[in-house]
Amino acid sequence: MNLTLAQLRLVVAVDDSGSFTAAAERALISQPALSRAVKDVERIVGVRLFDRTTRSVAVTADGREFIRVARQILEGAENGLARFQAYRDGHQGTVTVAALPALAACVLPFACRQLATQRPDIRVRVIEADALQVVGHIRAGRADIAITEAPDPAADLHIRRIGDDRMVAVAPIGHPLAIGATASWDQWARNPVVAFREGPRQPRGVNPEVAYEADTAATVVAMVAAGLGVAAMPLSALPLTDHELISIVPLTDPVLTTPLAVVTRTVPAIPPSAYAMLEILWTARFDPISKRAPGMGTPAPSSDRSITQALKSRRPGR
């Protein structure tokens, strides 16, 4: 049956008004035009919808069933169009965020909480992967937004810096490496090292004795806490490695930093629901130390000593 929503609305208007004349006035069309429209519907569906007399209009049994279905169709159409309008306005939909696991842990929870307050009907899907895979998800359209190490500039990517990651030393409580406000890479390399299997990120010329290898930050830290050696890891790994038996100090000579960024593709445009999350992430401050929401609370420590003090103050029981 080839019926339009406009035709269904006219039939329902006649039922609501109980009169062709009143329904025509309500629909802002002439009474003859309304009568022709209803006859067209009756011809298409093959039944009479209304019994007409000069004084009244009565709905037939077939008409009652047809009008019931017509109301369901119109309600469904209105609801669907309302949902689409909410999607266009960025109030409804799903946003997919690809992120490094550590950044997903220390940035996304606060951003999602803020998004839930502003746009409660937007769903968030998180994909955790390494830096290369994260950017790949953006380029392939599998993710709308990425939080990752800043990739090289590219025409197909929009890149916005949100902070810098930094390499820090991890040592057992009371270890000589953690006495000062900082530790040099040379000092670090004089100790047995618990390294990531993929290889520690370290300056050229620094060649420590690797005593143990592991795949995850949690395992590396647990081995350090057991007194098996020291480790070096990005500051961003802190939310994944909270442990009362370790000390963490910034590594210097040289200071190794990695820029972090929020990344989106330039074409095609991200869906409207993603813009609300994007605006929140653009104002985020990468701050894995304070455990405050990104962009909220006190500024991140700016000196080596203040970083060390903040690291010490986050231990359980302090």
C-alpha positions, 0 to 999 in steps of 0.5 A: 500500500502506497500511503503517505503520512499526510493521508494518514493524518487526514483520516485521523483528523476526521476521526478526532473531529467527527466531521469532515468540515471540522477536520478540513478547517483543522488541516487548513484545506477545503472540505472537498479536498479532504473528502477526495483524500479520504476516498483515495485512502479508501480506494487504496486499502479497499475498504470504507472507513467512514459512513457519511450522512448529511448530518453525521460521520460514523467510523466503520468497523474496518475504519476503527482498525485502520485508524488504530494502525494509522495512529501507531504509524504516526506515533512511530514516525513522530518518535523517530523524527524526534530521535533524529532531531536529538541526534542532529542536536548532539543530545543523543547517539553514541560516541566511540573513543579510542585511547591508550589504556592509561589515558582511558583510566586517568582522563576518560572517567572524568570526561564521561561523568561531565558528559553524562551531566550535560548530555545524559542520552549519549552513550560512550564506547571505549576502545583501548589500544596502543598508539598506532592502533588508536590512530588507525581506528580514527582513520578507519572510522571505527572511532570518532575521537582518540586520546593518545600520543600526538601523532605526526601532523597529517592532512586527514587528522585534527590534532589538539595537544592536552599535555605532556607525558613524562618518564619517571623512575619506580623503586621500592620504598626506601630505595636510594634512587628515590631519596632526592626530588629527581633521579638521573638516568645514569643513577637508574641504570646502575640498578637491576631493572624490571622492564617492559617486554617491548623494551623500556623507553630510555635515552641512547647510551643508557644500557641497564641490566634487565633482570625481569621483563613483563607486559603490563604496568601492574606487573612491572610495579608489583615486581618492583614492590617485591624488591626485584629491581627498579623500573621506568615508565610514563607518568600516565601509567600511574593510575594503573599502578597505585601501590603503597610499597613503591616510590616514584621520582621524575627522571632527568638528564635528560627529561623524556616527554611525549606530547599527548593529544586529542585526535579526530579525523578531518573527513568525514565529519564526526557525528554530532554526539561526538562534538559534546565529548570533544569539547570536554576533552579539549579542555581536559588537563592531563594530570595523573597525579592529583586524582582530580577531574581533568581541567578541575582543581589545582594546576598540575605540579610544574617543578620536579620537586612539586611532582615528587611531593605530589607523588609521595602524597598520593600513597595510601595512608597519607 
